[in-house]
Amino acid sequence: MMGLSDQAILEQLQALDRMHHLHPFTDPQAVKKAAPFVIEQAKGAYITGQEIRLLDAMAGLGCVNIGYGREEMADVAVEAIRTLSYYHSFSAVSNPYAAALAGKIASLAPAGLNKVFFANSGSEANETLIKLAYLYWRRKGQPSKRILISRDYSYHGSTLATTRLNGNAPMIEDFGLAGGDDVLQATSPFWYRCGGDLEPEEFGLAAARDVEKKILEAGAENVAAVIAEPIQGTMGAIVPPDSYWPELSRICTEHDVLLIADEVVTGFGRTGHWFAQETFGFEADMMALAKGLSSGYAPISAAVISDEIADVIEDKGGVLHHGFTTSGHPLASALALKNIEIIETEGHVEKVHADIGPYFSKKLKTLEDHPLVGEVRVSGLIAGVELAKDKRSREQYPLEASVCNHVGQMALVRGLIVRPAGNVVVLCPPFIITHAEVDFLVGVMRDALDETQRALESS
Ligand SMILES: Cc1ncc(COP(=O)(O)O)c(C=O)c1O
């Protein structure tokens, strides 16, 4: 430990950070105005920094599923570094950890998804899948299939190609990446905001059929793939109506368009099944995995493709001109393997499905009676508490009012980390969260909402 209890050292580090560290998804002016909060330690479901201990109901960024600072993980890291600190996987070279991990992922993945390409981040996994989709269609003799269909409220990453898939205008426009006819945006299955007078299940079908409309307008012969998160996590834990996924899957099959499931958040148990494809009853042609693959202990991601796609890519062409220096890194692979072993031996997927997940859902949904809460959406251990200015009309607070940020701040000062996303408080706790911690979390959320309501009434 660095000894941040020494105020002078802490201030020195904060000064270095403010001067030299350009933070992701941060307003640099905020760093200029206030010293960064320095996290010093994390254990189990808690993080500690500057002598403050917080229950992390976001598991970092929805990744630390097995909890922080586990000794078994530290032991594996030491052993892997001592045994094989690095070697690449180019030119048909492998290492025991990467080989075992590829096999493990294939054994857990939905049927037919058996070939794994390793990268470092969720963005890279999605970017890899886009390139593999292009390659597949070219090697199949259908090079015109280039268009990608994404949805409003999506988040698929921060690389050049994945940025353009995001359903958030500033993320694209700030970099001059808007426009072009190779990426189309369809409606999100976000019933609360977009469903109008339709019942949720009717709207689920309508939202899936909006993707079909885009396919038909572009011409199916020009569409490479539809990419979609089973639950749109980053933009508000948007759980689609049950009717949505089977219909979207049917549409993609009917029009011979690849379906890419971005399971970066949902993969490895978050929704109470190993993959959200099982939760929502569909099968994708490709899937991206990242966060829960190593529980954030190492940067590693996986782009998983179907046997059909692998056969075309492998049999009809030469070298795969794509890869990263650290693809299949031994340390990251060893940590991912151990993480999966822990999830299996401690029965976390079953617990998210049948114990802690239902408990979390039942308790969190009690907040629906709060005047500020329009809807509470939950699947397994991912949830969105949607705020509403008018519960009946589902009218939102203007974002400038920062109501959701206020709820987040009020939770923070009471010892709880949540993630305000527009007008939704997102929660994505680690799988090891206890029933007592869920009670604490829901109590803090209610207090934070009450406090925010009082502030609104007095303003
Ligand atoms: C669904 C989804 N896809 C992709 C990404 C990008 O992953 P990364 O930040 O590891 O590049 C994220 C990150 O939050 C995500 O939530």
The ligand as an SDF file (V2000), in Angstrom:
LIG
                    3D

 16 16  0  0  0  0  0  0  0  0999 V2000
  -21.8840   -3.4510  -23.9810 C   0  0  0  0  0  0  0  0  0  0  0  0
  -20.5010   -2.8940  -24.0520 C   0  0  0  0  0  0  0  0  0  0  0  0
  -19.7630   -3.1360  -25.1340 N   0  0  0  0  0  0  0  0  0  0  0  0
  -18.5110   -2.6900  -25.2480 C   0  0  0  0  0  0  0  0  0  0  0  0
  -17.9340   -1.9420  -24.2410 C   0  0  0  0  0  0  0  0  0  0  0  0
  -16.5410   -1.4470  -24.3890 C   0  0  0  0  0  0  0  0  0  0  0  0
  -15.6890   -2.1640  -23.5560 O   0  0  0  0  0  0  0  0  0  0  0  0
  -14.2480   -1.5780  -23.1700 P   0  0  0  0  0  0  0  0  0  0  0  0
  -14.4850   -0.3740  -22.3210 O   0  0  0  0  0  0  0  0  0  0  0  0
  -13.6110   -2.7090  -22.4430 O   0  0  0  0  0  0  0  0  0  0  0  0
  -13.5620   -1.2600  -24.4400 O   0  0  0  0  0  0  0  0  0  0  0  0
  -18.6620   -1.6720  -23.0790 C   0  0  0  0  0  0  0  0  0  0  0  0
  -18.0860   -0.8840  -21.9900 C   0  0  0  0  0  0  0  0  0  0  0  0
  -18.7180   -0.4530  -21.0780 O   0  0  0  0  0  0  0  0  0  0  0  0
  -19.9810   -2.1530  -22.9920 C   0  0  0  0  0  0  0  0  0  0  0  0
  -20.7250   -1.9020  -21.9150 O   0  0  0  0  0  0  0  0  0  0  0  0
  1  2  1  0
  2  3  1  0
  2 15  2  0
  3  4  2  0
  4  5  1  0
  5  6  1  0
  5 12  2  0
  6  7  1  0
  7  8  1  0
  8  9  2  0
  8 10  1  0
  8 11  1  0
 12 13  1  0
 12 15  1  0
 13 14  2  0
 15 16  1  0
M  END
$$$$
